[in-house]
Amino acid sequence: MPETATKVLNFVRARLGALEERCLQNRARKKLRLRETLSLGDKRFLAVVEYRRQEILLAGTSSSITVLATSHLDDRITVGDGGISKDCLQ
């Protein structure tokens, strides 16, 4: 292979490696994940979203989104002012 072609291939490999590394770093920074959704028809849904090691249960309609409950690291679900154990829901 001519020397020029080898230089071009090495340059392309280096650029692709840098791009891949940048993509992996961006992927690692994401803190928000959609865990599960349930369609309820008529543009309504339930969704479980994970954010910074918390799970959030959301209800949505065509015009609003409401937080129904959050699950914290202490394995309790907060509903309004009180809390219930996850074990009760299984």
Biopython code that builds the backbone (N, CA, C, O; Angstrom):
import numpy as np
from Bio.PDB.StructureBuilder import StructureBuilder

atoms = [
    (1, "MET", "N", (0.855, -1.173, 0.000)),
    (1, "MET", "CA", (0.000, 0.000, 0.000)),
    (1, "MET", "C", (0.903, 1.239, 0.000)),
    (1, "MET", "O", (1.855, 1.315, 0.777)),
    (2, "PRO", "N", (0.605, 2.194, -0.862)),
    (2, "PRO", "CA", (1.426, 3.413, -0.913)),
    (2, "PRO", "C", (1.403, 4.154, 0.428)),
    (2, "PRO", "O", (0.443, 4.057, 1.192)),
    (3, "GLU", "N", (2.473, 4.889, 0.691)),
    (3, "GLU", "CA", (2.615, 5.605, 1.958)),
    (3, "GLU", "C", (1.497, 6.620, 2.179)),
    (3, "GLU", "O", (1.041, 6.786, 3.310)),
    (4, "THR", "N", (1.049, 7.297, 1.136)),
    (4, "THR", "CA", (-0.019, 8.298, 1.257)),
    (4, "THR", "C", (-1.326, 7.644, 1.698)),
    (4, "THR", "O", (-2.024, 8.173, 2.564)),
    (5, "ALA", "N", (-1.656, 6.511, 1.115)),
    (5, "ALA", "CA", (-2.891, 5.804, 1.479)),
    (5, "ALA", "C", (-2.839, 5.350, 2.930)),
    (5, "ALA", "O", (-3.844, 5.421, 3.638)),
    (6, "THR", "N", (-1.684, 4.888, 3.375)),
    (6, "THR", "CA", (-1.525, 4.464, 4.766)),
    (6, "THR", "C", (-1.734, 5.647, 5.707)),
    (6, "THR", "O", (-2.391, 5.505, 6.738)),
    (7, "LYS", "N", (-1.189, 6.797, 5.371)),
    (7, "LYS", "CA", (-1.361, 7.996, 6.191)),
    (7, "LYS", "C", (-2.832, 8.400, 6.262)),
    (7, "LYS", "O", (-3.327, 8.774, 7.326)),
    (8, "VAL", "N", (-3.524, 8.324, 5.134)),
    (8, "VAL", "CA", (-4.947, 8.686, 5.102)),
    (8, "VAL", "C", (-5.759, 7.723, 5.970)),
    (8, "VAL", "O", (-6.613, 8.159, 6.742)),
    (9, "LEU", "N", (-5.500, 6.415, 5.852)),
    (9, "LEU", "CA", (-6.220, 5.429, 6.666)),
    (9, "LEU", "C", (-5.951, 5.636, 8.162)),
    (9, "LEU", "O", (-6.869, 5.542, 8.976)),
    (10, "ASN", "N", (-4.719, 5.911, 8.515)),
    (10, "ASN", "CA", (-4.393, 6.162, 9.924)),
    (10, "ASN", "C", (-5.101, 7.408, 10.436)),
    (10, "ASN", "O", (-5.569, 7.436, 11.574)),
    (11, "PHE", "N", (-5.181, 8.433, 9.603)),
    (11, "PHE", "CA", (-5.873, 9.663, 9.983)),
    (11, "PHE", "C", (-7.359, 9.389, 10.205)),
    (11, "PHE", "O", (-7.935, 9.840, 11.195)),
    (12, "VAL", "N", (-7.975, 8.651, 9.284)),
    (12, "VAL", "CA", (-9.403, 8.325, 9.398)),
    (12, "VAL", "C", (-9.657, 7.476, 10.645)),
    (12, "VAL", "O", (-10.626, 7.708, 11.368)),
    (13, "ARG", "N", (-8.795, 6.501, 10.896)),
    (13, "ARG", "CA", (-8.949, 5.661, 12.094)),
    (13, "ARG", "C", (-8.866, 6.503, 13.368)),
    (13, "ARG", "O", (-9.647, 6.311, 14.300)),
    (14, "ALA", "N", (-7.927, 7.424, 13.400)),
    (14, "ALA", "CA", (-7.772, 8.281, 14.586)),
    (14, "ALA", "C", (-9.009, 9.145, 14.789)),
    (14, "ALA", "O", (-9.485, 9.296, 15.915)),
    (15, "ARG", "N", (-9.530, 9.710, 13.708)),
    (15, "ARG", "CA", (-10.730, 10.541, 13.821)),
    (15, "ARG", "C", (-11.935, 9.738, 14.263)),
    (15, "ARG", "O", (-12.712, 10.194, 15.102)),
    (16, "LEU", "N", (-12.101, 8.533, 13.704)),
    (16, "LEU", "CA", (-13.227, 7.678, 14.102)),
    (16, "LEU", "C", (-13.095, 7.251, 15.555)),
    (16, "LEU", "O", (-14.095, 7.172, 16.268)),
    (17, "GLY", "N", (-11.875, 6.974, 16.004)),
    (17, "GLY", "CA", (-11.662, 6.616, 17.397)),
    (17, "GLY", "C", (-12.031, 7.753, 18.330)),
    (17, "GLY", "O", (-12.651, 7.531, 19.370)),
    (18, "ALA", "N", (-11.651, 8.980, 17.961)),
    (18, "ALA", "CA", (-11.985, 10.150, 18.779)),
    (18, "ALA", "C", (-13.490, 10.370, 18.810)),
    (18, "ALA", "O", (-14.044, 10.711, 19.855)),
    (19, "LEU", "N", (-14.152, 10.181, 17.684)),
    (19, "LEU", "CA", (-15.607, 10.347, 17.609)),
    (19, "LEU", "C", (-16.317, 9.292, 18.461)),
    (19, "LEU", "O", (-17.275, 9.600, 19.169)),
    (20, "GLU", "N", (-15.840, 8.051, 18.387)),
    (20, "GLU", "CA", (-16.431, 6.984, 19.195)),
    (20, "GLU", "C", (-16.261, 7.274, 20.683)),
    (20, "GLU", "O", (-17.191, 7.066, 21.462)),
    (21, "GLU", "N", (-15.098, 7.747, 21.080)),
    (21, "GLU", "CA", (-14.860, 8.071, 22.488)),
    (21, "GLU", "C", (-15.773, 9.190, 22.964)),
    (21, "GLU", "O", (-16.291, 9.139, 24.079)),
    (22, "ARG", "N", (-15.973, 10.200, 22.126)),
    (22, "ARG", "CA", (-16.863, 11.308, 22.480)),
    (22, "ARG", "C", (-18.299, 10.821, 22.635)),
    (22, "ARG", "O", (-19.002, 11.242, 23.554)),
    (23, "CYS", "N", (-18.737, 9.941, 21.745)),
    (23, "CYS", "CA", (-20.099, 9.394, 21.834)),
    (23, "CYS", "C", (-20.283, 8.587, 23.117)),
    (23, "CYS", "O", (-21.330, 8.679, 23.760)),
    (24, "LEU", "N", (-19.279, 7.802, 23.494)),
    (24, "LEU", "CA", (-19.365, 7.015, 24.723)),
    (24, "LEU", "C", (-19.406, 7.917, 25.947)),
    (24, "LEU", "O", (-20.116, 7.620, 26.907)),
    (25, "GLN", "N", (-18.658, 9.009, 25.928)),
    (25, "GLN", "CA", (-18.687, 9.948, 27.043)),
    (25, "GLN", "C", (-20.057, 10.596, 27.155)),
    (25, "GLN", "O", (-20.570, 10.747, 28.264)),
    (26, "ASN", "N", (-20.664, 10.982, 26.041)),
    (26, "ASN", "CA", (-21.997, 11.587, 26.062)),
    (26, "ASN", "C", (-23.027, 10.598, 26.587)),
    (26, "ASN", "O", (-23.934, 10.983, 27.325)),
    (27, "ARG", "N", (-22.899, 9.353, 26.223)),
    (27, "ARG", "CA", (-23.835, 8.339, 26.680)),
    (27, "ARG", "C", (-23.742, 8.155, 28.193)),
    (27, "ARG", "O", (-24.753, 7.941, 28.862)),
    (28, "ALA", "N", (-22.538, 8.239, 28.721)),
    (28, "ALA", "CA", (-22.342, 8.055, 30.155)),
    (28, "ALA", "C", (-22.914, 9.218, 30.961)),
    (28, "ALA", "O", (-23.246, 9.034, 32.132)),
    (29, "ARG", "N", (-23.038, 10.388, 30.386)),
    (29, "ARG", "CA", (-23.535, 11.562, 31.093)),
    (29, "ARG", "C", (-25.053, 11.571, 31.270)),
    (29, "ARG", "O", (-25.566, 12.313, 32.109)),
    (30, "LYS", "N", (-25.764, 10.780, 30.516)),
    (30, "LYS", "CA", (-27.222, 10.810, 30.581)),
    (30, "LYS", "C", (-27.700, 10.353, 31.954)),
    (30, "LYS", "O", (-27.295, 9.302, 32.451)),
    (31, "LYS", "N", (-28.562, 11.153, 32.550)),
    (31, "LYS", "CA", (-29.087, 10.840, 33.862)),
    (31, "LYS", "C", (-30.576, 10.515, 33.817)),
    (31, "LYS", "O", (-31.145, 10.086, 34.820)),
    (32, "LEU", "N", (-31.206, 10.712, 32.677)),
    (32, "LEU", "CA", (-32.641, 10.516, 32.541)),
    (32, "LEU", "C", (-32.894, 9.326, 31.627)),
    (32, "LEU", "O", (-32.377, 9.265, 30.511)),
    (33, "ARG", "N", (-33.708, 8.364, 32.121)),
    (33, "ARG", "CA", (-34.022, 7.186, 31.321)),
    (33, "ARG", "C", (-35.509, 6.872, 31.425)),
    (33, "ARG", "O", (-36.088, 6.916, 32.511)),
    (34, "LEU", "N", (-36.108, 6.561, 30.307)),
    (34, "LEU", "CA", (-37.497, 6.119, 30.275)),
    (34, "LEU", "C", (-37.486, 4.614, 30.485)),
    (34, "LEU", "O", (-37.020, 3.872, 29.621)),
    (35, "ARG", "N", (-37.993, 4.155, 31.625)),
    (35, "ARG", "CA", (-37.959, 2.735, 31.959)),
    (35, "ARG", "C", (-39.121, 1.964, 31.361)),
    (35, "ARG", "O", (-38.938, 0.854, 30.860)),
    (36, "GLU", "N", (-40.321, 2.542, 31.408)),
    (36, "GLU", "CA", (-41.495, 1.813, 30.914)),
    (36, "GLU", "C", (-42.623, 2.792, 30.663)),
    (36, "GLU", "O", (-42.747, 3.802, 31.355)),
    (37, "THR", "N", (-43.451, 2.486, 29.664)),
    (37, "THR", "CA", (-44.643, 3.295, 29.401)),
    (37, "THR", "C", (-45.839, 2.367, 29.236)),
    (37, "THR", "O", (-45.708, 1.204, 28.853)),
    (38, "LEU", "N", (-46.995, 2.916, 29.534)),
    (38, "LEU", "CA", (-48.248, 2.188, 29.358)),
    (38, "LEU", "C", (-49.254, 3.145, 28.753)),
    (38, "LEU", "O", (-49.587, 4.163, 29.359)),
    (39, "SER", "N", (-49.739, 2.830, 27.567)),
    (39, "SER", "CA", (-50.738, 3.663, 26.918)),
    (39, "SER", "C", (-52.110, 3.371, 27.522)),
    (39, "SER", "O", (-52.489, 2.215, 27.705)),
    (40, "LEU", "N", (-52.838, 4.427, 27.824)),
    (40, "LEU", "CA", (-54.183, 4.285, 28.384)),
    (40, "LEU", "C", (-55.246, 4.730, 27.392)),
    (40, "LEU", "O", (-56.414, 4.858, 27.758)),
    (41, "GLY", "N", (-54.863, 4.966, 26.153)),
    (41, "GLY", "CA", (-55.793, 5.403, 25.118)),
    (41, "GLY", "C", (-56.117, 6.880, 25.242)),
    (41, "GLY", "O", (-55.785, 7.507, 26.248)),
    (42, "ASP", "N", (-56.754, 7.434, 24.242)),
    (42, "ASP", "CA", (-57.157, 8.843, 24.225)),
    (42, "ASP", "C", (-56.016, 9.788, 24.628)),
    (42, "ASP", "O", (-56.228, 10.732, 25.389)),
    (43, "LYS", "N", (-54.814, 9.531, 24.118)),
    (43, "LYS", "CA", (-53.633, 10.367, 24.394)),
    (43, "LYS", "C", (-53.289, 10.440, 25.876)),
    (43, "LYS", "O", (-52.822, 11.473, 26.357)),
    (44, "ARG", "N", (-53.521, 9.338, 26.607)),
    (44, "ARG", "CA", (-53.174, 9.261, 28.024)),
    (44, "ARG", "C", (-52.149, 8.148, 28.217)),
    (44, "ARG", "O", (-52.161, 7.157, 27.488)),
    (45, "PHE", "N", (-51.266, 8.309, 29.196)),
    (45, "PHE", "CA", (-50.240, 7.303, 29.432)),
    (45, "PHE", "C", (-49.755, 7.348, 30.872)),
    (45, "PHE", "O", (-49.945, 8.331, 31.588)),
    (46, "LEU", "N", (-49.127, 6.257, 31.269)),
    (46, "LEU", "CA", (-48.355, 6.186, 32.500)),
    (46, "LEU", "C", (-46.922, 5.896, 32.088)),
    (46, "LEU", "O", (-46.688, 5.156, 31.132)),
    (47, "ALA", "N", (-45.963, 6.472, 32.801)),
    (47, "ALA", "CA", (-44.561, 6.241, 32.482)),
    (47, "ALA", "C", (-43.744, 6.185, 33.761)),
    (47, "ALA", "O", (-44.013, 6.901, 34.727)),
    (48, "VAL", "N", (-42.741, 5.317, 33.745)),
    (48, "VAL", "CA", (-41.769, 5.269, 34.831)),
    (48, "VAL", "C", (-40.469, 5.815, 34.264)),
    (48, "VAL", "O", (-39.929, 5.287, 33.291)),
    (49, "VAL", "N", (-39.971, 6.886, 34.888)),
    (49, "VAL", "CA", (-38.747, 7.552, 34.464)),
    (49, "VAL", "C", (-37.732, 7.435, 35.582)),
    (49, "VAL", "O", (-38.065, 7.635, 36.750)),
    (50, "GLU", "N", (-36.491, 7.110, 35.234)),
    (50, "GLU", "CA", (-35.425, 7.076, 36.226)),
    (50, "GLU", "C", (-34.574, 8.325, 36.066)),
    (50, "GLU", "O", (-34.156, 8.666, 34.960)),
    (51, "TYR", "N", (-34.321, 9.003, 37.181)),
    (51, "TYR", "CA", (-33.472, 10.190, 37.170)),
    (51, "TYR", "C", (-32.629, 10.194, 38.441)),
    (51, "TYR", "O", (-33.160, 10.240, 39.550)),
    (52, "ARG", "N", (-31.334, 10.145, 38.272)),
    (52, "ARG", "CA", (-30.392, 10.169, 39.402)),
    (52, "ARG", "C", (-30.759, 9.176, 40.497)),
    (52, "ARG", "O", (-30.883, 9.535, 41.668)),
    (53, "ARG", "N", (-30.929, 7.922, 40.093)),
    (53, "ARG", "CA", (-31.228, 6.819, 41.006)),
    (53, "ARG", "C", (-32.565, 6.965, 41.720)),
    (53, "ARG", "O", (-32.755, 6.407, 42.800)),
    (54, "GLN", "N", (-33.478, 7.698, 41.134)),
    (54, "GLN", "CA", (-34.858, 7.770, 41.615)),
    (54, "GLN", "C", (-35.766, 7.321, 40.479)),
    (54, "GLN", "O", (-35.490, 7.593, 39.311)),
    (55, "GLU", "N", (-36.843, 6.638, 40.824)),
    (55, "GLU", "CA", (-37.863, 6.310, 39.837)),
    (55, "GLU", "C", (-39.055, 7.218, 40.072)),
    (55, "GLU", "O", (-39.473, 7.434, 41.209)),
    (56, "ILE", "N", (-39.595, 7.747, 38.987)),
    (56, "ILE", "CA", (-40.712, 8.683, 39.065)),
    (56, "ILE", "C", (-41.844, 8.123, 38.212)),
    (56, "ILE", "O", (-41.649, 7.817, 37.036)),
    (57, "LEU", "N", (-43.023, 7.990, 38.806)),
    (57, "LEU", "CA", (-44.208, 7.534, 38.084)),
    (57, "LEU", "C", (-44.970, 8.765, 37.613)),
    (57, "LEU", "O", (-45.404, 9.585, 38.421)),
    (58, "LEU", "N", (-45.128, 8.887, 36.291)),
    (58, "LEU", "CA", (-45.797, 10.035, 35.690)),
    (58, "LEU", "C", (-47.086, 9.606, 35.010)),
    (58, "LEU", "O", (-47.169, 8.518, 34.440)),
    (59, "ALA", "N", (-48.088, 10.467, 35.074)),
    (59, "ALA", "CA", (-49.323, 10.284, 34.310)),
    (59, "ALA", "C", (-49.389, 11.450, 33.332)),
    (59, "ALA", "O", (-49.137, 12.596, 33.705)),
    (60, "GLY", "N", (-49.725, 11.157, 32.096)),
    (60, "GLY", "CA", (-49.779, 12.218, 31.102)),
    (60, "GLY", "C", (-51.049, 12.184, 30.282)),
    (60, "GLY", "O", (-51.625, 11.125, 30.032)),
    (61, "THR", "N", (-51.472, 13.362, 29.870)),
    (61, "THR", "CA", (-52.593, 13.514, 28.943)),
    (61, "THR", "C", (-52.100, 14.383, 27.798)),
    (61, "THR", "O", (-50.920, 14.729, 27.734)),
    (62, "SER", "N", (-52.990, 14.729, 26.910)),
    (62, "SER", "CA", (-52.591, 15.572, 25.785)),
    (62, "SER", "C", (-52.211, 16.981, 26.227)),
    (62, "SER", "O", (-51.570, 17.709, 25.469)),
    (63, "SER", "N", (-52.595, 17.380, 27.440)),
    (63, "SER", "CA", (-52.323, 18.745, 27.873)),
    (63, "SER", "C", (-51.554, 18.876, 29.189)),
    (63, "SER", "O", (-51.235, 19.990, 29.603)),
    (64, "SER", "N", (-51.247, 17.744, 29.859)),
    (64, "SER", "CA", (-50.536, 17.867, 31.133)),
    (64, "SER", "C", (-49.770, 16.597, 31.474)),
    (64, "SER", "O", (-50.037, 15.520, 30.943)),
    (65, "ILE", "N", (-48.805, 16.762, 32.385)),
    (65, "ILE", "CA", (-48.062, 15.639, 32.960)),
    (65, "ILE", "C", (-48.065, 15.836, 34.470)),
    (65, "ILE", "O", (-47.795, 16.934, 34.957)),
    (66, "THR", "N", (-48.371, 14.767, 35.214)),
    (66, "THR", "CA", (-48.459, 14.839, 36.667)),
    (66, "THR", "C", (-47.557, 13.783, 37.286)),
    (66, "THR", "O", (-47.514, 12.649, 36.811)),
    (67, "VAL", "N", (-46.832, 14.146, 38.348)),
    (67, "VAL", "CA", (-46.026, 13.190, 39.099)),
    (67, "VAL", "C", (-46.948, 12.488, 40.088)),
    (67, "VAL", "O", (-47.535, 13.122, 40.964)),
    (68, "LEU", "N", (-47.071, 11.165, 39.937)),
    (68, "LEU", "CA", (-47.933, 10.394, 40.833)),
    (68, "LEU", "C", (-47.179, 9.884, 42.049)),
    (68, "LEU", "O", (-47.719, 9.874, 43.155)),
    (69, "ALA", "N", (-45.933, 9.460, 41.855)),
    (69, "ALA", "CA", (-45.147, 8.913, 42.961)),
    (69, "ALA", "C", (-43.674, 8.934, 42.593)),
    (69, "ALA", "O", (-43.311, 8.967, 41.417)),
    (70, "THR", "N", (-42.825, 8.914, 43.627)),
    (70, "THR", "CA", (-41.386, 8.804, 43.419)),
    (70, "THR", "C", (-40.842, 7.720, 44.324)),
    (70, "THR", "O", (-41.307, 7.550, 45.451)),
    (71, "SER", "N", (-39.868, 6.994, 43.838)),
    (71, "SER", "CA", (-39.221, 5.940, 44.600)),
    (71, "SER", "C", (-37.799, 6.395, 44.907)),
    (71, "SER", "O", (-37.030, 6.698, 43.995)),
    (72, "HIS", "N", (-37.455, 6.443, 46.176)),
    (72, "HIS", "CA", (-36.145, 6.922, 46.601)),
    (72, "HIS", "C", (-35.216, 5.760, 46.911)),
    (72, "HIS", "O", (-35.630, 4.601, 46.862)),
    (73, "LEU", "N", (-33.992, 6.057, 47.223)),
    (73, "LEU", "CA", (-33.005, 5.027, 47.525)),
    (73, "LEU", "C", (-33.357, 4.207, 48.757)),
    (73, "LEU", "O", (-32.898, 3.072, 48.887)),
    (74, "ASP", "N", (-34.154, 4.751, 49.658)),
    (74, "ASP", "CA", (-34.522, 4.004, 50.868)),
    (74, "ASP", "C", (-35.620, 2.981, 50.604)),
    (74, "ASP", "O", (-36.182, 2.415, 51.542)),
    (75, "ASP", "N", (-35.929, 2.740, 49.320)),
    (75, "ASP", "CA", (-36.882, 1.720, 48.891)),
    (75, "ASP", "C", (-38.303, 1.999, 49.369)),
    (75, "ASP", "O", (-39.071, 1.072, 49.625)),
    (76, "ARG", "N", (-38.648, 3.276, 49.488)),
    (76, "ARG", "CA", (-40.019, 3.655, 49.818)),
    (76, "ARG", "C", (-40.559, 4.536, 48.714)),
    (76, "ARG", "O", (-39.821, 5.307, 48.101)),
    (77, "ILE", "N", (-41.831, 4.417, 48.469)),
    (77, "ILE", "CA", (-42.491, 5.218, 47.448)),
    (77, "ILE", "C", (-43.240, 6.338, 48.143)),
    (77, "ILE", "O", (-44.036, 6.090, 49.049)),
    (78, "THR", "N", (-42.992, 7.555, 47.728)),
    (78, "THR", "CA", (-43.668, 8.696, 48.326)),
    (78, "THR", "C", (-44.916, 9.004, 47.522)),
    (78, "THR", "O", (-44.845, 9.257, 46.320)),
    (79, "VAL", "N", (-46.059, 8.981, 48.191)),
    (79, "VAL", "CA", (-47.334, 9.316, 47.564)),
    (79, "VAL", "C", (-47.954, 10.406, 48.415)),
    (79, "VAL", "O", (-48.365, 10.156, 49.548)),
    (80, "GLY", "N", (-48.023, 11.602, 47.880)),
    (80, "GLY", "CA", (-48.536, 12.718, 48.681)),
    (80, "GLY", "C", (-47.616, 12.964, 49.860)),
    (80, "GLY", "O", (-46.406, 13.100, 49.679)),
    (81, "ASP", "N", (-48.172, 13.025, 51.081)),
    (81, "ASP", "CA", (-47.380, 13.294, 52.282)),
    (81, "ASP", "C", (-46.818, 12.029, 52.924)),
    (81, "ASP", "O", (-45.825, 12.100, 53.648)),
    (82, "GLY", "N", (-47.426, 10.888, 52.676)),
    (82, "GLY", "CA", (-46.992, 9.657, 53.326)),
    (82, "GLY", "C", (-46.108, 8.829, 52.420)),
    (82, "GLY", "O", (-45.605, 9.316, 51.407)),
    (83, "GLY", "N", (-45.923, 7.571, 52.790)),
    (83, "GLY", "CA", (-45.132, 6.673, 51.979)),
    (83, "GLY", "C", (-45.624, 5.256, 52.143)),
    (83, "GLY", "O", (-46.172, 4.904, 53.188)),
    (84, "ILE", "N", (-45.439, 4.443, 51.134)),
    (84, "ILE", "CA", (-45.775, 3.030, 51.225)),
    (84, "ILE", "C", (-44.586, 2.236, 50.718)),
    (84, "ILE", "O", (-43.821, 2.727, 49.888)),
    (85, "SER", "N", (-44.423, 1.035, 51.198)),
    (85, "SER", "CA", (-43.323, 0.181, 50.787)),
    (85, "SER", "C", (-43.582, -0.377, 49.392)),
    (85, "SER", "O", (-44.727, -0.647, 49.028)),
    (86, "LYS", "N", (-42.528, -0.546, 48.622)),
    (86, "LYS", "CA", (-42.657, -1.181, 47.298)),
    (86, "LYS", "C", (-43.216, -2.583, 47.413)),
    (86, "LYS", "O", (-43.931, -3.043, 46.522)),
    (87, "ASP", "N", (-42.897, -3.274, 48.510)),
    (87, "ASP", "CA", (-43.350, -4.647, 48.687)),
    (87, "ASP", "C", (-44.875, -4.768, 48.662)),
    (87, "ASP", "O", (-45.405, -5.803, 48.259)),
    (88, "CYS", "N", (-45.568, -3.740, 49.081)),
    (88, "CYS", "CA", (-47.036, -3.748, 49.079)),
    (88, "CYS", "C", (-47.604, -3.767, 47.663)),
    (88, "CYS", "O", (-48.738, -4.196, 47.450)),
    (89, "LEU", "N", (-46.821, -3.308, 46.708)),
    (89, "LEU", "CA", (-47.328, -3.165, 45.347)),
    (89, "LEU", "C", (-47.036, -4.389, 44.494)),
    (89, "LEU", "O", (-47.508, -4.463, 43.359)),
    (90, "GLN", "N", (-46.279, -5.345, 44.999)),
    (90, "GLN", "CA", (-45.907, -6.510, 44.189)),
    (90, "GLN", "C", (-46.833, -7.667, 44.411)),
    (90, "GLN", "O", (-46.657, -8.724, 43.805)),
]
sb = StructureBuilder()
sb.init_structure("model")
sb.init_model(0)
sb.init_chain("A")
sb.init_seg("    ")
for serial, (resi, resn, name, xyz) in enumerate(atoms, 1):
    if name == "N":
        sb.init_residue(resn, " ", resi, " ")
    sb.init_atom(name, np.array(xyz, "f"), 0.0, 1.0, " ", f" {name:<3s}", serial, name[0])
structure = sb.get_structure()
